[in-house]
Amino acid sequence: MKKLVFLTMLITIVYSCNNDNLESNQEEDGAKLEKMHSEIITLSLANSQSCTNSEDWDFTGIGSRACGGFQAYIIYSKKIDTTQFLKKVKDYTDAQAAYNKKWGIASVCSVEIPPKKIECVDGKPKAVYN
């Protein structure tokens, strides 16, 4: 009987540790995605560089919805290293798709429409959709 009680306790402890580990791993994966996204926002210069000429700006899709397609569109300055920037955006988008699949993430299945153009409004780049 003691062996059965010990075995039951051991299984309970191992199961509890595994569940905690899964949750922390999902949290860690989410934190990595947030860090990548933050870096991309900073590199885009959209929040820090003044917009005086809309021709100096462009946009690209970013992120991955669980149903497919981009999560959003991000504006970025053409004055940055766009090759490196777009690679980071792709890496983030691929990482988010993997996260969604790994953790069974669900999302809305609507299609995010790309902007028609970029305009400078009050010194900031702004996406125009109509």
N, C-alpha and C positions, 0 to 999 in steps of 0.2 A: 504494500500500500504506500509506503514511504517513497518507493521508486516512482510510482504513478503520480504522486503529488509533486515530486521534484521535477519529473518530466513535463508535467502540465505547466509548472511555474517557468521552467526553462523555455518552453515554446512561447508562452505569453511574453516573456522578456524579449526574446529574439524578434517576435512579430512586432512588438512595440518599437523596438529600435529600428527595424526596417521601415516602418511607417514614418517615423520621425525623419529618417534619412531621406526618404522619397520627398517629403515636404520641403526639407531644407535644400535638396537638390533642385527642386522646381523654383524655389525662391532664389537660389544662386543663379540658375539659368536666366530667370527674369531680371535679376540685377545686372547680369552681363549685357542683356539686351538694352536695358535702360542706359547703361554706360555708353554702349555703342551709339545709341540714338542721340544722346547728349553731345557726344563728340561730333557727330555729323551736323547737328544744329549749329554748334560753334564754328565748325569749318565752313559752313555755308555762307557765313557773314551776313545772312539775312536780318539778323537782330542787332548787328553791331556796325555795319557799314551803311553810310548814307546812300540813298538812291536818288540820283539826279538824272540818270539816263536809263530808260527801261531796256535799251539794247545791251546793257552790261549785265543783264540777269537772264537766267533760264530756269527751267524746272525739270524734275524727273520724278517718276513714281518711286515710292519707298514703302517698305513693310510688306507683309504678306497676310492676307485674310485667310482664315482656315478654309473657306470655300474657294479660294483662288483669287487672283487679282491683287492690285496694290491696296494698301491700307489708306494711303494718302498721297499727296504730291508735295514735294518740298522745293522751295525756291532757293537758288544758289547764285553767287556771284561768278561771272565768267572770268574774273580776275584771279581766281584761285587756280591751283593745279587741278583742273577738272578731271583729268584721267584718274588721279589718286582719289579724288572725292567720289566719283562715280563707282570706283571699285569698292570703296567703303560702304556706299549705299547698297551695292549688290551683295556684299558680304553680310550686311545687316539683314537685308530682305531674305537671303538664303537661311540665315540663322533663325529668323523669326518663323519661317516655314518649317524648319526642323523642330523648333520649340513647339509649334502648334501640333505637329504630328506626334511628337514624343509624349506630350502631356494631354493629348486628346482635347485640345482647345476648340471651342465652337465660336462662330462669329456670324454676323449677318451676311447674307449672300447677295448684297447689292453691289453694283459696279460703281467704282469711284470714277467720275468723269474728269478728264484732264482739263486744266485751264486753257482758255483760248489764247491768252497773252499775259504779260506782266506789265503793270503800270507802277509808276512812282507816285505814292500818295503820302503827303506829309513827310517826305524824306525816307519812306520805307517802301520796299518792294511789296507789291500786292498782286495776288493772282486774280485774274478777271475771268469769269466763267460765261458771261453772256456777251 
